[in-house]
């Protein structure tokens, strides 16, 4: 609608048959509501959590001895002290980036709230990144201050000479500070810095679209990319986390965020907990299966969140040394697809319900959540539960099909998932003096995020991801799923592993190349047999013409097929390819 | 903080001891996030509900025979048709007010989504108001169109000659349209208007602060006041309703909003349901205890929402003719304080948990929700459950004390409740050509809503309301609760009823006047005895000096003490007051 009518004309023209004329009158301002114009700020979550839910608790695991315990009320007071220290002692002003190199602990929560609430930007550093990347990221963000866990000083100290923007290092907890001797930045002790400062702070009323926190993604190619979360996006995301259809947490819960606080804000849990008074159990650096089983057994959390690898390790640990984890009413798993066998094992052996979720740094990260529809039997629920799940109302989704249209939600037509919403990235941080970055392969011209994931969506909105977009074979305007071909191949009894990659083809643009690792006892299985085997299982036009048997599929550092290497080897003529 | 540093200076000044100088540089724009700037719109909720939750159902009770059933998908299509009809056939443009005079039914839900989504303003008319007020409200809102249930034509028809702004009447469902013969506005049939129109609509991308819906409150004094809800306020409120700490609804639920859709948007339930696919059971005009019991027994809702009177009636109905309502896992009660005995009866006799909530039109209405803290025994929970509950993070609260300060949250110090948040009103609609209204007694100078309710808040954030502010006695800078005095008086065995009102006092500003109705068999109880009885129970300075025995306490139409009448009688010297 381009038409707006002035308020006067509404009032005085009872008969308005001259409607087209009214269209021309675009002078009246739009009719605004009479609601309060109150910004959605991190400081509001902090103020709420530390007053209404002052008695809720943060418990930090210490490995041995008693865990450290503090209330939300105390956390609010310490967050105020931290903000005073940063402002008055270290000269941190609005928009300054303050980095953390920390595990999941109470002090990290204090930083989570103090830094955005005072108008500065919390920059969580991923301590697992290679040091060159860490140095690049700190420089790109121009961090002025780094808060670092004492236990992580050995990691930080060698990098300090190269961290040119950093003026202050604040050491949290005990650690060998001798490694910092002679370093350029000023060194402070966290507790000494806070001591004696006022326990209230007059948090500024900010524009809710302002940057509140940042997190860099470590792409496999190119420089890391920084996502700048806003107060608004974090506030809305926290509400979503607490919605019954997502994690549904209340102050009767205790959540255990195993997912690190340097990894997309621990999936938003620290903010979400303060919004509803959910108690937190924080593992600090004790992320091994043994201590995790200990702390669950001892502290009885009702919810936990982690990537599949962690849970797999916990299962093995419990098989070896049983402990009671039945206190967990639900466990959220994300980060990568979760093996159904593991979900079943948790449920059948430990009475713990596992919920699958999908997201990425650019989606804050809550993108979808795999609650099955109501009224199904446990067996009927499985296909829904192992999918990536349904989108919340604030995440709009579409599938960009290979032909430039959008694929229907029919559960069959694949497309690259694109999403839009108030907690989805529109760009990456360009650096202090540069415009935001909007690489074409990550953002559509109309502003949607291109996730790089290919999948299908059912008519009732369940997403199933199959491939990374870069691993899909674009053959004559249609897409071939490499994962589907690989699964079909690996179903053959002689095949140990199989990786399928796209290679250039004059006629079709791209075609699949099948790279196969045979089992030791495979005998004389040939390409013809494998091709015939495939032809019975998938559409004929998808069957590869190009085949090669290799000794092993190259893998990335986290054990995934490294298809970039295979494509490189093919391009360099290093593979012995048979064309059928 | 007033300081902002330009991005350049952050990058190039590693050592910044000149921090105060930087403060002067307020030139750089604040650092915005890289999140998408996606508005929170009613159309987004509609699009989500009618696609991702297309299979969720709206069931409308019909009294006899089969209920009418339609899916969210169909509702989305019909909402699009309605928007086309309003725009193309009736000439409705953005910001036009379109009124509804309707019960809770599927068509009302269609209007709920179509009208705001197309950029117009939904105006729900309270069919229980006196006709003069209805006429005034329609004129003040300048409604151009009224959608009316066929069953409500006898109510609307006599008013039409006085509804000067109304150009179109759209009749929904069957009804005696003969009463409309000869009326000035054009008359349309809802179904004929929709038939054949496109089932998709290109909903405009609006400013989220724009007016989406309006609702007038019927104050006891002065003209009704219109609250203009925004897209933003309704979107955020819907998220809150679905948070586990509020109603916690999911697509496994079916909710029964008995609270009328003309009463603060049925507490936000129609929007909240589309946000998460919650099925709806709508009672249409069948709000009597009998049909309510029928529909609960037959359709098995898991949640319901209504005012206490309705539930009291249902209890009596079930006592007389038992039916199974155990399908209700929770029932939300609000609108006025809920008798604890009723809550117990629901729980003990029917296995239905009742949750108390507080709100008002100006708070959208979700203001607080009475979930008890975790870990208490059922008996320990009661004081929390009969309170008004705790505030969500988006509702900030303070108690304005009689001395001009804010009262502490100590569970004892009373104050007038003031609230602030993104779904709280900042003003009332002033009319088409006027500024918004901000009466001093409703809005504080710094923009908080003055609720007119007096109460206390405990250290853990539980609100208990005791008096309406206008019924509190402001005596020498302290407040005396009229309700507390009344309860103390009514505990005397000779007292049938007692009402306490403030009357002017030269020395103290105001003092309490005790008006007492004695029981028939009260004997010769005198003022001295009553005063002595009070003095043992309340602080001496609160004991009234002025007493009068009256035959009955005047009551309002809903049975509450009408203290306005008592104050008037006192001022006019019509009461026989004894001064002790």
Interface residues (C-beta under 8 A of the other chain):
Chain A: X1 X3 X4 X5 X7 X8 X10 X11 X14 X15 X16 X17 X19 X22 X23 X28 X30 X31 X32 X33 X34 X35 X36 X37 X38 X40 X44 X45 X47 X48 X49 X51 X52 X53 X54 X55 X87 X91 X93 X94 X95 X96 X97 X118 X119 X121 X142 X144 X164 X165 X166 X167 X204 X206 X207 X209 X210 X211 X212 X226 X227 X228 X229 X230 X232 X233 X236 X238 X239 X240 X242 X243 X244 X245 X248 X249 X250 X251 X252 X274 X275 X276 X277 X371 X373 X374 X375 X390 X391 X392 X393 X394 X396 X409 X420 X421 X422 X423 X424 X425 X426 X427 X428 X429 X432 X433 X436 X447 X449 X459 X460 X461
Chain B: X1 X3 X4 X5 X7 X8 X10 X11 X14 X15 X16 X17 X19 X22 X23 X28 X30 X31 X32 X33 X34 X35 X36 X37 X38 X40 X44 X45 X47 X48 X49 X51 X52 X53 X54 X55 X87 X91 X93 X94 X95 X96 X97 X118 X119 X121 X142 X144 X164 X165 X166 X167 X204 X206 X207 X209 X210 X211 X212 X226 X227 X228 X229 X230 X231 X232 X233 X236 X238 X239 X240 X242 X243 X244 X245 X248 X249 X250 X251 X252 X274 X275 X276 X277 X371 X373 X374 X375 X390 X391 X393 X394 X396 X409 X420 X421 X422 X423 X424 X425 X426 X427 X428 X429 X432 X433 X436 X447 X449 X459 X460 X461
